[in-house]
Amino acid sequence: MIDTHTFLLALGIGNIAFAVLMAGYTFGAKPNPGLRLWMWARLGMGASQLLGWMRPQLGLALPPGVEGVAWILAVSAEVAAYCLFFEFTRWGRLLLPITALSSAIVLAAGSMGASHGQLGTMVACVVALFAATMAWILLRPRRFSTRFAAGLRSASPLQLIIGVNDALFALAVGWSAWSGIQGGALFGQGDSYEFAYLMGYLLMIVNGFGFLLLCKQKDDAEMARLATTDFLTGLPNRHAFLERAEQARLAAQRQRRPLALMMIDIDHFKQLNDRWGHASGDEALMVFARTARAVLREHETIGRLGGEEFAMIMPGADLDGAVQAAQRLRVAVRNATVITSGPSYTMTVSIGVVVLDPNEDLSAALARADHALYAAKRDGRDRVEIGHPELRRA
């Protein structure tokens, strides 16, 4: 038999320890509302469990239902922390009324003379519901939809581990609540409570480290994104683009498929900056990025190489297809509107297009496209030029 009273002490100490660990992890770091709320949830849960352990030891006479409400509030705060972490924007519309209503019911039942066991059963029902909600949040596939892809993204392995643990805890607490309602469940009320406490201990350990690892994963992913993304336009930066372009070149060689490359430069960009200020120049770069993304096909990649210079890689495109794509981009940019500190500005671009030769390396192709780009600028701008064969070894 498990000493559930001692288990309650261990749970309380463990949850408070995790709260202190989270406080140390977040100290001096970028504010994370989800992690901060999760820390307070763990602290509240640990305090509730210590209160439940001390009550019979010290003979504390608490108002009926107060201890149960503390449990409800702590678990509700943990659900809210997961909602914030996964950026659910409307979680408060459902969670807050359920928390308030269940707390009011428990307090009302306590004031009407409900026994400690009856109150515990009511609280267990609410805790099981909230634990099942956390499992659903973690395990549900997330729908994503962008210009480049649309569909369902499954939960990560770490989310699966934490989510399954939450689901098992919800089942254990639900079994415990059903035992209390029946007054003698299939395996005995004592067994259900012992199982619930065991799952609660496992939940404390897995969720404690799990949520911290989830936050670290999210921070690492953000750092990786910042390292490969141009901060202003949101496009791949020079390093990331060249890496993807090289992968596309190798794939095109293996598959014996054509691969087109274009170099793009915004015309008169320095004059725009000098006349209307750098804020207008930044606006022009962002407008160009939005316009380019709108005309891209799913498998094409555009990146910012630096300043007002961009490049695009087009797997499977022959020369005619690449020129047509370049013309579509040129026209789309010309039709876009750039807001400046003065009148609206009509932006144009010059584009150089090449198709890579078999076994041609990326640097040589970029040089050919760059020659074609400067030919477009030299011949009047707002035009598309093709890299000539004689420039292939330039």
TABEL-V83699 format. One record per helix or strand. SS is the DSSP state (H for helix, E for strand). FROM is the first residue (numbers start at 1). LEN is the number of residues. If there is no record, write none. Layout:
ss=SS from=FROM len=LEN
ss=SS from=FROM len=LEN
//
This chain:
ss=H from=4 len=23
ss=H from=33 len=26
ss=H from=66 len=20
ss=H from=92 len=20
ss=H from=116 len=24
ss=E from=142 len=4
ss=E from=150 len=4
ss=H from=157 len=26
ss=H from=189 len=40
ss=E from=229 len=1
ss=E from=236 len=1
ss=H from=238 len=18
ss=E from=259 len=8
ss=H from=269 len=8
ss=H from=278 len=18
ss=E from=301 len=6
ss=E from=309 len=7
ss=H from=319 len=17
ss=E from=337 len=2
ss=E from=345 len=2
ss=E from=349 len=7
ss=H from=362 len=17
ss=E from=384 len=3
ss=H from=389 len=3
//
